[in-house]
Amino acid sequence: LPSRTLWLTQHIVDRVAAATGGEGQVYSVMDDPAELGRTLERKLAPPKLEAALRDIETCDVLVAVTPVYKGGYAGLFKHMIDLLDMKVLAGRPVIVAATGYSERHACVVDYLMRPLFAFFGAQVMNAGVFAGKTDIGEQYQLAPALEAAIDSAVRQAAHSLATSQCEAN
């Protein structure tokens, strides 16, 4: 079974793809953590990691999800973000989400994730998503508040994408 974080990521990506008529792709820092950790500069990225970074930089909507670790985002998550070109996320709709143990971890979404993507000039959706230990059940049933947060974030991202596409035409 996938981790709660990976499952939540896939669920949100699928919801965004359905709402926008697009396709979704999920990349996990755990796909090859040693390779990611060894990549200290973008120019040294192996082909598989480079392809993932390019996909992240060119996606229509970015869904960024991390488990909370010691009160912050995961180190490999931040390392992957550090490898991105600083300019390419400007104006891009981004849904930020995190999984954690208790509601005390929910502040990671607002106090760490939002500023991180705001630094890149991304358009961070007002609705952030946090899943505590009891928000995702045994068979991946979602608590009503979590489902509402996901619905709101997906609606905002779809609206933002549609608006930007209209402005481009």
Number of C-alpha atoms within 10 A of each C-alpha: 5 8 10 20 19 18 14 24 23 19 15 24 23 18 19 26 18 14 14 18 10 13 12 18 15 17 15 16 19 12 10 11 12 11 15 20 13 11 16 14 10 15 9 11 17 13 9 11 21 16 12 16 19 13 15 21 19 13 17 22 25 25 24 20 25 27 24 24 14 9 14 19 20 16 15 17 18 15 15 19 17 14 18 18 13 14 12 16 24 15 16 24 25 26 30 26 29 27 29 25 15 14 13 10 20 21 15 23 25 17 11 14 23 21 14 18 22 15 12 18 17 21 20 24 20 15 21 20 26 28 26 19 12 14 21 19 11 8 6 12 11 17 14 11 13 16 17 14 17 24 17 17 26 27 18 20 28 22 15 19 18 13 11 15 11 9 8 7 5
